[in-house]
Amino acid sequence: MIELYEFDISGNCHKVRLLLSLLNISYQSIELNRTEREQKSAEFLAKNSFGQVPVLKDGDLIIRDSQAILVYLARAYGEEKWFPNDAVQAAEITQWLSTAANEIAHGPAALRAHHKLGRAINLEAANQITQNLLNILEAQLAHKDWLATDNLTIADIAVYPYIALANEGKVDLADFPAIRKWLGRIEKLDGFVSMAGIELQS
C-alpha cells in the first residue's frame, strides 16, 4: 500500500491527500510529530535528505516534493487528462506547478506560516507577491473553469490548498469572484477532501 508521510497542517500535504482521494487510491497516512521535528530524524532523512514533508512511498519507490508526487500519481494512476502527454498542455500545467513552488510558497503560504505559526517573514514582500498572484489568477480564471487546460488537472490541485487557506494568512478573497468560483468547483468534486482552516465556498 502507498504510504504518505505528512503533517495534517500542511497545504503541500493536503494537495497530495486531495489527489489520492480524487483518484480513489487507498493509502496509509503516517503523521510525523512536527513539534518534535520528526522530519529531521535520521530515520526520516533516509527517506528525504531535505527533511521535509510530504514524502510518498509506493513499494520500493520514494518520492519527495508535493509537485513531483502529483506528477507521479497522475501518470501512474490517473487518466491522461491529469497530466497530458501533449507537449503544450504539459508545459501549461508545469508552469502552474512552478507557481505553486514559488509565488504561492513565498506569498499566501508564507503569510499563513507567519500569522498562524508565528514564522518570521518579509511581510511586505509576501503581501505584494500575494496580491500580484491573486490578480493573475483572477484574470486566468475569469473566462476559464480550470487553470491550465479545459479540464481539471494537477495544476489546479497544486494551486488549490494555499489559496483555499488564504484566510489563515489574513488574505481576503472577497474581491476575487473568479477565484472563489474556481475553489467552489474543486470543492464540489466527487472525492474532494478538506482540511482544517479551509473555509469552503460551497
N, C-alpha and C positions, 0 to 999 in steps of 0.2 A: 504493500500500500504506500501511496505517496505520503511523505511527511513534510509538514510545513513548520519550520522554526520561526517563531514570531513574537511580537508584542501585541496585545489587544488594543493598545492605544495608538498604534502606528497606522497612518494612512497608507504607507507603502505596503504594509502587510495586508491592509484591507483590500487593496486592489487585487492582490493575488487570491484572497478568500472569495472576492466577488466573482472573478473569472472562473475559479474552481466550481463555484455554485452554479453559475450560468451554464457551464459545460456539463453539469451534473456529474462531477468527478468526486468520488469518495476519497477522503484523505484524513490523516491524523494530525491534529494541531498540537504542537509542542510549544507551550508557552514558556519563554525564558523569564527568569527573575531579573527585571530591569533594575530594581533598587540595589541588588547585589551584583550588578554588572556581569551577569552570567554570560553575556555575549562576548566578554573579554576573557573568559576562562580558556585554559589550554584545550579543553575538550571541544569547545565551540570553535576556537581559532583553527583547529584542524579541519573544520568544515568551511570556514570563511576567514581567511587570514586578515581581512579588514575589520573583523569583529562587529559586523552589522547584520541586522535582520531586514528583510526576510531571507531565508535560505530554504530552498526546496530540494528534497531528496527523493528521487524516483529510482528505485532499485539501487544500482551502484553509482548512478549519476547524481552529482551535487551541483546545484546552480545557485549562485548568489546574484543579487541585484533584482529589484522588482520588475524593471523593464525587460531584462533578459528572461526572467521567469515567465512573463506574459508571452513573449515570443515563443518560448519553448512549448508552453501549454497550448497556444493557438495552433502551432504547427504539428505537435504530436497528438493532440486530442480534439482539436476543433475543426470546423469546416473552413474551407479556404477563405470565406468572407472575413474571418477574423484577422488574417494577415495574408493577403493575396500574393500569388506569385507574380502578378503583373508588376513590372518594374516601377511604373509611375505611381500606382496605388501603394506599393510597398514603401516608396520614398515619402509619399504623403503621410503615411502612418508613422514612419520613423521620425519625421520632423516633430510630431507631437510627443513621441516617446522622449526625444531630446528636450522638448519644452518641459515635460514632467520632471526631468532630472536637473534642469537648470532654472528657468524662470519660476516655475512652481515651487521648487525647493528653496529658492532664495527670496521668494515673495510670500504667498499665503502660508506655505508650510513653516517658514521662518517666523512669521507673525504669530502663528498658533503656538510654536515652541516657546516664544517669548511670553505671550500672555497667559498660556495655560501651564507651562512648565518652568517659567522664570529664566529661560535661556537668554544670555546677553547677545544682542544682535545690533546691527546698524539699523535702527528703527526707521529713519528717514529713507534710506535706500530700499528697505524691504517694502515700505508703503508705496514708493514710486514704482518699483518693479510690479507690485500687485495691481496698481491702478492701470498701468500700461497693459499688463497681461489681460485684465478683465475687459478693457476696451477692445483688444484684439479678438478675444474670444466672443464677445458680443457681436462684433462685425462678422466674424466667421459663421456664427450660428443664426444670424438674422434671417438668412434665406436657406438654411440647411438644417436638416434634422440631426446630422451627425458630423463630427469634426473632419474626418479625412475622406470618406467615400460616401456613397449613397446608403451604405449600410452601417450598422453598429460594428465597430472594430475594436481592437485592443487600444487604439488611440483614445477612444472615449473612456475606456476602463482605466487607462494610465492617468488621465487628467482628472477624472471624477472626484476621488476622495478628498483632496485638499481644497477643492472648490466647494464641495458639499460641507466641509468643515470650516469654511471661511468665518462663520460667526464666532468660532473659538479664537480666532485671531483678530477679533473686533473689526471685521470687514463686513460691510452692509451690501447685500446684493439687490437691494430694492430698485436701483436704477438700471438693472441689467435683466430685463424680462426674457430675452432670448436664452440667456444662460440658465435662468430659473426654469424655463420650459424644457430645456435640454436635461437638466438634473431630474426633472419630473419624468421625462421619458425613460431615463435609465431606471428610476425607482419603480416604474410600473412593469419592468421586465419580469417574466417568469424566472424564478430563481434568484431574484435580487435579494441581497442581504445587506443590512445596515450595520452601523456601529455606533457606540456611544459618542455623542457630540454632534451627530448629523441631524439637522432639522429638515425633515422630509418636506418636499414641495407638494407632494400629492396627498 
